[in-house]
Amino acid sequence: MEAHDTPSWVLIAYLIAGICFILALRGLSSPESSRRGNRAGMIGMAIAVATTLAIHDIASILEIAIAIAIGGTIGLVTARKIQMTAMPQLVAAFHSLVGMAAVLVGAAAYLNPGAFGILGPDGILPVSRLEMSLGVAIGAITFSGSVIAFLKLNGNMSGKPILLPARHLINLGLLAAILGLIGYFTIDQSPWIFWTVAALSFLIGFLLIIPIGGADMPVVISMLNSYSGWAAAAMGFTLHNSAMIITGALVGSSGAILSYIMCRAMNRSFISVIAGGFGGDSAAAGGGEVIDRPWKRGSAEDAAFLMAQADQVIIVPGYGMAVSQAQHALREMGDLLKAKGVRVKYAIHPVAGRMPGHMNVLLAEANVPYDDVFELEDINSDFAQTDVAFVIGANDVTNPAAKTDKTSPIYGMPVLDVEKGRTVLFVKRSMGGVGYAGVDNELFYRDNTMMLLSDAKKMVEEIVKALN
């Protein structure tokens, strides 16, 4: 349907859907309003999908209904079964599906332009060729980049940066070739041009994400989210669908803004995220060895005694907490400490876990009060006046080497200043493992650190027993 033929009620419906999406983003900016935000997003998407189905000529509504039922069933089953520890992998997988959908829509439009209303007297309209090829390129990059992100997050590929020789020159050459071919495609719609753009875009997506280390993966997830939005927006122009344009632009811009904020929080360059390979140089890529130095070991009883005598305890959750599902036991421990007159706060690093907001969601799931949860910039100055810093499964984001060791893959990344606490209690499975960035944490060997070696949930439950 051409834009000038669109009924006014359709434009109003899409406008309402767009407002719902904006309200969703607004709601998701805070844990307290996130449920409202989710509901607004669901309402907006329902309006957009229903309106699109109502105004487009569909060859078989039954086929569409079957496709929706299959996809909805897969989504429902996956959402019910997925553990919070696997949520980052799920998000990466969903991004890859959005990217591939953009590629498939672009391919369908190229192969049958008449069905999409983009056929002119000289073939596909030039402006539609531009929109189509851009959507395919961004979608392909999103797909292949998300596949690499999934493999790294899922442990199927090393989390360390994989640095190819002359990778920046290769990426720049591929990008120039893609842009040149897209420009050429607007004057010549030969099949080899279209499919070459798609193939090169798949390739550069792999090459952009492979060099990025595991410690920077939350930023990658956010950036891929942005890419998926821009791919959807480009396809919206091809389909003459204003809802897709609005939704894609909102997702793309919000993802880019979030990536920029996270880059600032990690002292990374936003441009280098887009270019790929910002996970450290070749010297740092090898990671660090486990340091062989003396360290102190404590018990649950020791931890309970120290925290019960404290005026203030700051809890620092990390991925280890998520793996053991210790958030509910942790909240119970916090409640017991409060009952004893201890001030309890939770410190969240922007990239704790494997995706933005990972720890916030886990704590909200355990009904930890929102007023007790603080971001890095709001709580870092409190550690120097804190009796006990209780670190549970957070490694790289507490590593002082980020401030002192220029060869470290995490050098320059702002970290939580837990080492400034009078006592640091560090819950970890064993001394043999290193963080996701592949480096040991020198905090383990500080004089004021006591290691609590155990499964996180089991250790917290033992501390709760001791407090009782």
C-alpha positions in Angstrom: 0.0 0.0 0.0 1.5 3.4 -1.0 1.8 6.0 1.7 -0.6 8.4 0.1 -3.3 5.7 0.0 -3.0 4.9 3.7 -6.3 5.5 5.5 -6.1 8.1 8.3 -7.1 5.5 11.0 -4.1 3.5 10.1 -1.8 6.4 10.6 -3.5 7.1 14.0 -3.1 3.5 15.0 0.6 3.5 14.1 1.0 6.8 16.0 -0.6 5.3 19.1 1.7 2.2 18.8 4.7 4.5 18.5 3.6 6.4 21.7 3.3 3.0 23.5 6.8 2.1 22.4 8.2 5.4 23.7 6.3 4.8 27.0 7.9 1.4 27.1 11.4 2.7 26.8 10.6 5.3 29.5 9.2 2.6 31.8 12.2 0.3 31.3 14.6 3.0 32.4 13.8 2.2 36.0 13.2 -1.2 37.9 10.2 0.4 39.6 8.4 1.2 36.4 9.7 -1.7 34.2 6.4 -3.7 34.5 4.4 -0.8 33.2 7.0 -0.3 30.4 6.7 -4.0 29.4 2.9 -3.7 29.3 3.1 -0.6 27.2 5.4 -2.3 24.7 3.2 -5.3 24.4 0.1 -3.1 23.8 2.0 -1.1 21.2 3.2 -4.2 19.3 -0.3 -5.7 19.4 -1.7 -2.6 17.8 1.0 -2.4 15.2 0.7 -6.1 14.2 -3.1 -6.0 14.1 -3.1 -2.9 12.0 -0.6 -4.2 9.5 -2.5 -7.4 9.1 -5.7 -5.5 8.5 -4.4 -3.2 5.7 -2.2 -5.6 3.7 -3.3 -8.0 1.1 -2.3 -11.4 2.5 -2.3 -14.4 0.2 -3.3 -16.7 3.0 -4.3 -15.5 6.5 -4.1 -19.1 7.6 -0.4 -19.3 6.8 0.2 -16.1 8.7 -1.7 -17.4 11.7 0.2 -20.7 11.7 3.5 -18.8 11.5 2.5 -16.6 14.4 1.3 -19.6 16.4 4.6 -21.4 15.9 6.7 -18.4 16.7 4.6 -17.5 19.8 4.8 -21.1 21.1 8.6 -21.2 20.7 8.8 -17.8 22.5 6.5 -18.8 25.3 8.3 -22.1 26.0 11.7 -20.5 25.8 10.7 -17.7 28.2 9.4 -20.2 30.7 12.4 -22.5 30.6 15.3 -20.0 30.2 17.4 -19.4 33.3 18.5 -15.8 34.1 22.1 -17.0 33.7 21.4 -17.8 30.0 19.4 -14.6 29.3 22.4 -12.8 27.6 22.8 -15.7 25.2 19.0 -15.6 24.5 19.2 -11.9 23.8 22.1 -12.4 21.3 20.1 -15.2 19.6 17.0 -13.0 19.3 19.1 -10.2 17.8 20.4 -12.7 15.2 16.9 -13.6 14.3 15.9 -10.0 13.8 19.0 -9.5 11.5 18.2 -12.6 9.5 14.5 -11.5 9.1 15.7 -8.2 7.6 17.9 -10.1 5.2 15.1 -12.4 4.2 12.6 -9.5 3.7 15.2 -7.7 1.6 15.8 -10.8 -0.5 12.0 -11.3 -1.0 11.6 -7.7 -2.1 14.5 -8.0 -4.6 13.1 -11.3 -6.0 9.5 -10.1 -6.2 9.4 -6.3 -6.2 5.9 -6.0 -7.6 4.5 -7.6 -4.5 6.1 -4.9 -2.3 5.0 -2.0 -4.5 8.6 -0.9 -5.4 8.6 -1.8 -9.1 9.0 1.1 -11.5 9.2 1.3 -15.3 13.0 0.6 -15.2 12.9 -2.2 -12.5 13.1 -1.6 -8.8 12.8 2.0 -7.8 16.3 3.5 -7.1 15.3 4.8 -3.7 14.0 1.3 -2.8 17.2 -0.3 -4.0 19.1 1.9 -1.5 16.7 1.1 1.4 16.7 -2.6 0.6 20.4 -2.9 0.3 21.1 -1.0 3.5 18.6 -3.1 5.4 20.2 -6.3 4.1 23.7 -5.1 4.9 22.8 -4.0 8.5 20.7 -7.2 9.0 23.5 -9.5 7.8 26.0 -7.7 10.1 23.6 -8.1 13.0 23.0 -11.8 12.3 26.6 -12.8 12.0 27.8 -10.6 14.8 25.1 -11.9 17.1 26.1 -15.5 16.3 29.6 -14.8 17.5 28.3 -13.0 20.6 26.1 -16.0 21.4 29.1 -18.5 20.9 31.3 -16.4 23.2 28.6 -16.0 25.9 27.6 -19.6 25.8 31.2 -20.8 26.2 31.4 -22.4 22.7 34.1 -19.9 21.8 36.9 -18.4 23.9 35.9 -15.1 25.6 39.4 -13.8 24.9 39.9 -11.4 22.0 40.8 -13.2 18.8 43.0 -10.6 17.0 43.5 -11.2 13.3 46.5 -9.6 11.5 45.7 -6.2 9.8 42.1 -6.6 11.0 41.4 -2.9 10.9 42.6 -2.6 7.3 40.5 -5.7 6.3 37.4 -4.3 8.0 37.8 -0.8 6.4 38.3 -2.5 3.0 35.2 -4.6 3.4 33.1 -1.6 4.6 34.3 0.5 1.7 33.4 -2.3 -0.7 29.9 -2.7 0.8 29.2 1.0 0.6 30.5 1.2 -2.9 28.4 -1.7 -4.1 25.3 -0.3 -2.4 25.9 3.0 -4.3 26.4 1.0 -7.5 23.2 -1.0 -6.9 21.1 2.1 -7.1 22.0 2.4 -10.8 22.4 -1.3 -11.6 20.2 -4.0 -10.0 22.3 -7.0 -11.2 21.9 -10.0 -8.9 25.6 -10.3 -8.3 25.7 -6.9 -6.7 22.9 -7.6 -4.3 24.2 -11.0 -3.2 27.8 -9.7 -2.9 26.6 -7.0 -0.5 24.8 -9.6 1.6 27.9 -12.0 1.6 30.4 -9.2 2.5 28.0 -8.0 5.2 27.8 -11.5 6.8 31.6 -11.6 6.7 32.3 -8.2 8.3 29.8 -9.0 11.1 32.0 -12.0 12.1 35.2 -10.0 11.8 33.8 -7.1 13.9 32.9 -9.2 17.0 35.6 -11.9 17.0 38.3 -9.4 18.3 36.1 -8.3 21.2 36.9 -9.7 24.6 34.4 -11.2 27.0 34.7 -8.4 29.5 33.3 -6.0 26.9 30.5 -8.3 25.8 27.7 -6.3 27.5 28.5 -3.4 25.3 28.5 -5.6 22.3 25.0 -6.9 23.2 23.8 -3.3 23.5 25.3 -2.3 20.1 23.9 -5.4 18.3 20.5 -4.4 19.7 21.0 -1.0 18.1 22.0 -2.6 14.8 18.8 -4.8 14.8 16.7 -1.6 15.2 18.3 0.1 12.3 17.9 -3.0 10.1 14.2 -3.0 11.0 13.8 0.7 10.2 15.5 0.2 6.8 13.1 -2.6 6.0 10.2 -0.4 7.1 11.0 2.0 4.3 11.0 -0.9 1.8 7.7 -2.1 3.1 6.2 1.4 3.3 5.4 0.6 7.0 5.6 3.6 9.3 5.3 1.4 12.4 8.5 -0.5 11.5 10.3 2.7 10.8 9.3 4.2 14.1 10.0 1.1 16.1 13.3 0.4 14.4 14.4 4.0 14.9 13.5 3.9 18.6 15.3 0.6 19.2 18.3 1.7 17.1 18.7 5.1 18.8 18.1 3.8 22.3 20.6 1.0 21.8 23.2 3.4 20.5 22.6 5.8 23.5 22.9 2.9 25.9 26.1 1.7 24.2 27.5 5.2 24.5 26.7 5.4 28.2 28.2 2.0 28.8 31.4 2.9 26.9 31.8 6.0 29.1 31.3 3.8 32.1 34.0 1.4 30.9 36.4 4.2 29.5 36.0 2.8 26.0 35.7 4.7 22.7 32.3 4.6 21.2 33.7 4.7 17.7 35.9 1.7 18.4 32.8 -0.3 19.4 31.4 0.2 16.0 34.8 -0.5 14.3 35.2 -3.7 16.4 38.3 -5.0 18.1 38.3 -2.8 21.2 38.8 -5.6 23.6 42.6 -5.0 24.1 45.8 -5.1 22.1 47.7 -8.2 21.4 49.7 -7.9 24.6 46.6 -7.9 26.7 44.7 -10.4 24.6 46.6 -13.3 26.2 45.1 -12.5 29.6 46.9 -13.0 32.9 48.1 -16.0 34.8 46.7 -17.0 38.2 48.9 -15.2 40.8 50.8 -17.5 43.2 50.7 -15.5 46.4 49.5 -16.0 50.0 45.8 -15.4 50.7 43.5 -15.7 53.7 40.6 -18.1 53.8 37.5 -17.6 56.0 34.3 -19.4 56.9 30.6 -18.6 56.9 30.8 -18.1 60.7 33.7 -15.6 60.2 31.7 -13.7 57.6 28.5 -13.7 59.8 30.5 -12.3 62.8 32.2 -9.6 60.8 29.0 -8.4 59.1 26.9 -8.5 62.3 29.4 -6.2 64.0 29.5 -3.8 61.1 27.8 -0.4 60.8 27.6 -0.7 57.0 27.9 -3.6 54.5 28.0 -3.2 50.8 27.1 -6.2 48.7 28.6 -6.5 45.2 26.7 -9.2 43.1 28.2 -10.6 39.9 27.7 -13.4 37.5 28.7 -16.1 40.0 25.6 -15.1 42.0 23.5 -15.5 38.9 25.0 -19.0 38.2 24.2 -20.3 41.6 20.8 -18.5 41.8 21.8 -17.0 45.2 19.8 -13.8 44.9 17.0 -14.9 47.2 19.3 -16.2 49.9 21.3 -12.9 49.5 18.2 -10.9 50.2 17.4 -12.9 53.3 21.0 -12.3 54.5 20.5 -8.6 53.9 17.2 -8.6 55.8 18.8 -10.3 58.8 21.7 -7.8 58.8 19.2 -4.9 58.7 17.3 -6.4 61.7 20.6 -6.2 63.6 20.9 -2.5 62.8 23.4 -2.8 59.9 23.1 -0.5 56.9 23.0 -2.7 53.8 23.6 -1.4 50.3 24.0 -3.2 46.9 26.6 -1.9 44.4 26.0 -2.6 40.7 28.6 -2.2 38.1 27.3 -1.2 34.6 28.6 -4.4 33.1 28.3 -6.8 36.0 26.9 -10.1 34.5 26.7 -10.6 30.7 24.3 -7.9 29.6 23.1 -4.4 30.7 20.9 -4.5 33.8 21.6 -8.3 34.5 22.2 -7.8 38.2 19.3 -5.3 38.6 16.9 -7.8 37.2 18.1 -10.6 39.5 17.9 -8.4 42.6 14.4 -7.2 41.6 13.4 -10.9 41.2 14.4 -11.5 44.8 12.4 -8.4 45.9 15.5 -6.4 47.0 14.2 -2.9 47.7 15.1 -0.5 44.8 16.3 2.1 47.3 19.1 -0.2 48.5 20.5 -0.7 45.0 23.1 1.8 43.8 25.1 2.2 40.5 28.9 2.5 40.5 29.1 6.3 40.3 26.7 6.7 43.2 28.3 4.3 45.6 32.1 4.1 44.9 32.9 6.9 47.3 31.1 4.9 50.1 33.6 1.9 50.2 36.2 3.9 52.1 33.7 4.3 54.9 32.4 0.8 54.8 33.2 -1.9 57.3 32.6 -4.9 55.0 32.4 -5.2 51.3 30.7 -8.6 50.5 31.6 -9.6 46.9 29.6 -12.5 45.5 30.8 -13.8 42.2 31.9 -10.4 40.8 35.4 -10.7 39.4 36.6 -8.3 36.7 34.5 -5.4 37.9 36.3 -5.4 41.3 39.8 -6.0 40.0 42.2 -3.1 41.0 44.4 -4.1 38.1 42.0 -2.1 35.9 43.5 1.0 37.5 47.2 0.0 37.7 48.2 -2.6 35.1 48.4 -1.2 31.6 48.9 -4.7 30.1 45.6 -5.9 31.4 42.6 -6.4 29.0 40.5 -4.4 31.5 42.9 -1.5 32.0 41.0 1.8 32.0 37.7 0.2 32.9 36.2 1.9 36.0 35.8 -0.7 38.7 34.1 -0.8 42.1 36.6 0.4 44.8 35.9 -2.6 47.0 39.5 -2.8 48.1 39.0 0.4 50.1 36.6 -1.3 52.5 38.0 -2.2 55.9 37.3 -5.9 55.2 36.5 -7.5 51.9 34.7 -10.9 51.9 35.0 -12.5 48.5 32.8 -15.5 47.6 34.3 -17.6 44.9 34.2 -21.3 44.0 38.0 -21.8 44.0 41.2 -19.9 43.7 42.0 -21.6 40.4 39.6 -19.7 38.1 40.0 -16.3 36.5 37.4 -13.7 35.5 35.6 -13.6 32.2 38.3 -11.3 30.8 40.8 -14.1 31.4 42.8 -12.3 34.2 43.4 -13.0 37.8 42.1 -10.6 40.4 44.8 -9.1 42.7 42.1 -8.2 45.2 42.2 -11.9 46.4 45.7 -11.3 47.8 45.2 -8.0 49.7 45.7 -8.0 53.4 42.1 -6.9 54.1 40.5 -9.7 51.9 39.1 -12.9 53.2 38.2 -15.6 50.6 35.1 -17.6 51.1 35.5 -20.6 48.8 32.3 -22.3 48.1 29.2 -22.3 45.8 27.7 -18.8 46.2 24.3 -20.0 47.2 25.6 -22.6 49.7 27.9 -20.0 51.3 25.2 -17.4 51.7 22.8 -20.0 53.2 25.5 -21.0 55.7 26.0 -17.3 56.6 22.2 -16.9 57.1 22.3 -19.9 59.5 25.2 -18.4 61.4 23.3 -15.0 61.6 20.3 -16.7 63.0 
